[in-house]
Amino acid sequence: MSRTRISLIGEQYDCVKSLFEGTILPDGIDHSVTRSPSPEAMRRQLTTWEFDICEMAFGAYLIARNQGADVTAIPVIPRRAFFHTNFMVHKDAGIDSPQGIAGKRIGVAEYVQSAALWARGVLEHDFALDARKAQWYVERFGSGSTGEVLGFKPPRDISVQQTPGGKSLVAMLSAAELDMAWVGGSAQAQSDAALRPLFSDAVAEGRRFYAAHGYVPANHMYMVRGSLAREQPALVANLYRAFCASKTAAQRGLPSGKSSGALFGSDLLATTCQTLAGDPFAYGISANRAMLETLVQLCLEQGLVRDKPAVEQLFASGID
């Protein structure tokens, strides 16, 4: 029986490793995999459109779709985090709590970055930040920016500017040229005595968020060439099932007693999710409806898109 060859690009996370390495094979499909850090994979796809399947930030996917790109998606979520807990503040910024950041100078990697989308959204909805009163600085620019590749311009009523000369967020924050920046994963930031986390107890904040909203935010999924989804929907469904099988294999391979959060983010996420009810890492539309609806709403509120599609419109048919 003939098999259809498809191309895929993305980062090799633990939850997709079996599929990427060919230990798990989708029915009827021979897939060639290009492993790439996710920012590079996304920029490459949005520039050349050479792959059938690509890991894609949710915000970038909605922008591309809004611009008329012939794409759909499958609800496979390889990475999750409580993104707002990655902010760090300078000790002299006068920020004593998340409620104290009004009008401050805030750095994020890129405005359209889905992690930044979530971080702004949570601070606005849960902690009353007025994003239009903050001064936003972005580190990525030019061809290194997903927004540049998409031709995206931030809303006019939001102050967004490039860091001077492309200076790093960590360097600017350390020099007190920023009051706060999304640099929590940086070893340099962690070792700087002048910096501290916005949330002193990230685990407690993650559990508060989950109790309030019922999900762990996700920033990426997989974008599919529209023609493939229309012409061979069964193959796309088979690919989705293979992603699910790869995730299951990774969870079963965890050492005894270790949270599956380790497969989808940092050890901090694993600790946070140890006691959470249900499956915080479920794939599919139904299991993630509240999170997906919030993502679409945040994209609309923050000016990434001009309309608000129904969640079902964003994914390949026949997958729930």
HUPENOR-V583656 format. One record per residue. RES is the residue in one letter. SS is DSSP state (a for helix, b for strand, c for the rest). Layout:
res=RES ss=SS
res=RES ss=SS
This chain:
res=M ss=c
res=S ss=c
res=R ss=c
res=T ss=b
res=R ss=b
res=I ss=b
res=S ss=b
res=L ss=b
res=I ss=b
res=G ss=b
res=E ss=c
res=Q ss=c
res=Y ss=c
res=D ss=a
res=C ss=a
res=V ss=a
res=K ss=a
res=S ss=a
res=L ss=a
res=F ss=a
res=E ss=a
res=G ss=c
res=T ss=c
res=I ss=c
res=L ss=c
res=P ss=c
res=D ss=c
res=G ss=c
res=I ss=b
res=D ss=b
res=H ss=b
res=S ss=b
res=V ss=b
res=T ss=b
res=R ss=b
res=S ss=c
res=P ss=c
res=S ss=a
res=P ss=a
res=E ss=a
res=A ss=a
res=M ss=a
res=R ss=a
res=R ss=a
res=Q ss=a
res=L ss=a
res=T ss=a
res=T ss=a
res=W ss=c
res=E ss=c
res=F ss=c
res=D ss=c
res=I ss=b
res=C ss=b
res=E ss=b
res=M ss=b
res=A ss=b
res=F ss=a
res=G ss=a
res=A ss=a
res=Y ss=a
res=L ss=a
res=I ss=a
res=A ss=a
res=R ss=a
res=N ss=a
res=Q ss=c
res=G ss=c
res=A ss=c
res=D ss=c
res=V ss=b
res=T ss=b
res=A ss=b
res=I ss=b
res=P ss=c
res=V ss=c
res=I ss=c
res=P ss=c
res=R ss=c
res=R ss=b
res=A ss=c
res=F ss=c
res=F ss=a
res=H ss=a
res=T ss=a
res=N ss=a
res=F ss=b
res=M ss=b
res=V ss=b
res=H ss=b
res=K ss=c
res=D ss=c
res=A ss=c
res=G ss=c
res=I ss=c
res=D ss=c
res=S ss=c
res=P ss=a
res=Q ss=a
res=G ss=a
res=I ss=c
res=A ss=c
res=G ss=c
res=K ss=c
res=R ss=b
res=I ss=b
res=G ss=b
res=V ss=b
res=A ss=c
res=E ss=c
res=Y ss=c
res=V ss=c
res=Q ss=c
res=S ss=a
res=A ss=a
res=A ss=a
res=L ss=a
res=W ss=a
res=A ss=a
res=R ss=a
res=G ss=a
res=V ss=a
res=L ss=a
res=E ss=a
res=H ss=a
res=D ss=a
res=F ss=a
res=A ss=c
res=L ss=c
res=D ss=c
res=A ss=a
res=R ss=a
res=K ss=a
res=A ss=c
res=Q ss=b
res=W ss=b
res=Y ss=b
res=V ss=b
res=E ss=c
res=R ss=c
res=F ss=c
res=G ss=a
res=S ss=a
res=G ss=a
res=S ss=c
res=T ss=a
res=G ss=a
res=E ss=a
res=V ss=a
res=L ss=a
res=G ss=c
res=F ss=c
res=K ss=c
res=P ss=c
res=P ss=c
res=R ss=c
res=D ss=c
res=I ss=c
res=S ss=b
res=V ss=b
res=Q ss=b
res=Q ss=b
res=T ss=c
res=P ss=a
res=G ss=a
res=G ss=a
res=K ss=c
res=S ss=c
res=L ss=a
res=V ss=a
res=A ss=a
res=M ss=a
res=L ss=a
res=S ss=a
res=A ss=c
res=A ss=c
res=E ss=c
res=L ss=c
res=D ss=c
res=M ss=b
res=A ss=b
res=W ss=b
res=V ss=c
res=G ss=c
res=G ss=c
res=S ss=c
res=A ss=a
res=Q ss=a
res=A ss=a
res=Q ss=a
res=S ss=c
res=D ss=c
res=A ss=c
res=A ss=c
res=L ss=b
res=R ss=b
res=P ss=b
res=L ss=c
res=F ss=c
res=S ss=c
res=D ss=c
res=A ss=a
res=V ss=a
res=A ss=a
res=E ss=a
res=G ss=a
res=R ss=a
res=R ss=a
res=F ss=a
res=Y ss=a
res=A ss=a
res=A ss=a
res=H ss=a
res=G ss=c
res=Y ss=c
res=V ss=c
res=P ss=c
res=A ss=b
res=N ss=c
res=H ss=b
res=M ss=b
res=Y ss=b
res=M ss=b
res=V ss=b
res=R ss=b
res=G ss=a
res=S ss=a
res=L ss=a
res=A ss=a
res=R ss=a
res=E ss=a
res=Q ss=c
res=P ss=a
res=A ss=a
res=L ss=a
res=V ss=a
res=A ss=a
res=N ss=a
res=L ss=a
res=Y ss=a
res=R ss=a
res=A ss=a
res=F ss=a
res=C ss=a
res=A ss=a
res=S ss=a
res=K ss=a
res=T ss=a
res=A ss=a
res=A ss=a
res=Q ss=a
res=R ss=a
res=G ss=c
res=L ss=c
res=P ss=c
res=S ss=c
res=G ss=c
res=K ss=c
res=S ss=c
res=S ss=c
res=G ss=a
res=A ss=a
res=L ss=a
res=F ss=a
res=G ss=c
res=S ss=c
res=D ss=a
res=L ss=a
res=L ss=a
res=A ss=a
res=T ss=a
res=T ss=a
res=C ss=a
res=Q ss=c
res=T ss=c
res=L ss=c
res=A ss=c
res=G ss=c
res=D ss=c
res=P ss=c
res=F ss=c
res=A ss=c
res=Y ss=c
res=G ss=c
res=I ss=c
res=S ss=a
res=A ss=a
res=N ss=a
res=R ss=a
res=A ss=a
res=M ss=a
res=L ss=a
res=E ss=a
res=T ss=a
res=L ss=a
res=V ss=a
res=Q ss=a
res=L ss=a
res=C ss=a
res=L ss=a
res=E ss=a
res=Q ss=c
res=G ss=c
res=L ss=c
res=V ss=c
res=R ss=c
res=D ss=c
res=K ss=c
res=P ss=c
res=A ss=c
res=V ss=a
res=E ss=a
res=Q ss=a
res=L ss=a
res=F ss=c
res=A ss=c
res=S ss=c
res=G ss=c
res=I ss=c
res=D ss=c
